[in-house]
Amino acid sequence: MAGALAKTGRGWQGVGVVKQLPRTVAEAIAAERAGHRLRYLYFWGHRPARDGGVGPGCLSQWWPVSFSEGGHVFGSAGTPS
């Protein structure tokens, strides 16, 4: 299994080191079975980082942001209407 992962060219070389995250459930399962330790990012807040920069909170559906496409404006769940 580890040999198959190494052939993908996606950073799977080296036991215990994953340089790029798996893109599918199957890749995640294969990585764990090959002995790689995966780290997960849990996000639930929608507030900016303390320094005012962008942090994991911007991944929340409640992050206040809007965008436009084809003349229509769309907002996230946290954007005031």
N, C-alpha and C positions, 0 to 999 in steps of 0.2 A: 504494500500500500504506500509506504513512504517513497519508494522508487517512482511510482506513478505521480505522486505529488511533485517530486523534484523535476520531472519532465515538463511540467506546465510552465516553467519559467516565471512563476509568480511569487518567488521568495520562500518556497517551502523547504529549501535546503537547511540542514542543521536541526538536530533533534531539539525540540523545546523552543525553537525560535520561529515565529511567524512574522514575516516582514510586511505582508499585505494580508488584509482580512479576506476570509473566504467570501465568495459572492453568492453561494447557494447553500442550502441546508446540507446537501450531499457533500460539498467541499468542507463544511464545518465538521461534519461527522468524520470524514476521512482524516482531517487534520488532527482531531482529538484521538482517533484510533492510532495515528502515527506517532503519538506522544507529544504533540504540540499543545501548549497551554494557551487557550484563547482568553482574551480579556474582553469584557463587555462594558459598554458605556450605557449606564442607566440615566435617563433624563426625565424629569418630571416638573421642573420649574420652568418658568417662562420669563425670568428676570435677567437683565444683562449681568455680565460678570462684575465683580466689585470695582475693577478698574475701568468699567464702562465699555469694555470691548465685547466682542462676540464670543460666547462660550457655548457649552452644550445646551443651554436653555433655548437657543434659537432653533433647535430641532423639534421643539414642542409644537403641537398644532395650535397652542394658545399664544405663541410668539406673535406680537402685533405687527403684521406686515401685509402689504397689498401689492398686487402686480396687475398689469393690463395686458390683454391679448385681443386683437381684433376689435379694438374700440370698447371693450368691456373691461371693467375693473373688478377684480376678484380679491377677496380678503381671507385671511386665515380666521380660524374660530375666535381668535383673540382680538381681531380688528373691530373697532367700533363701527356700527353701521350707520 
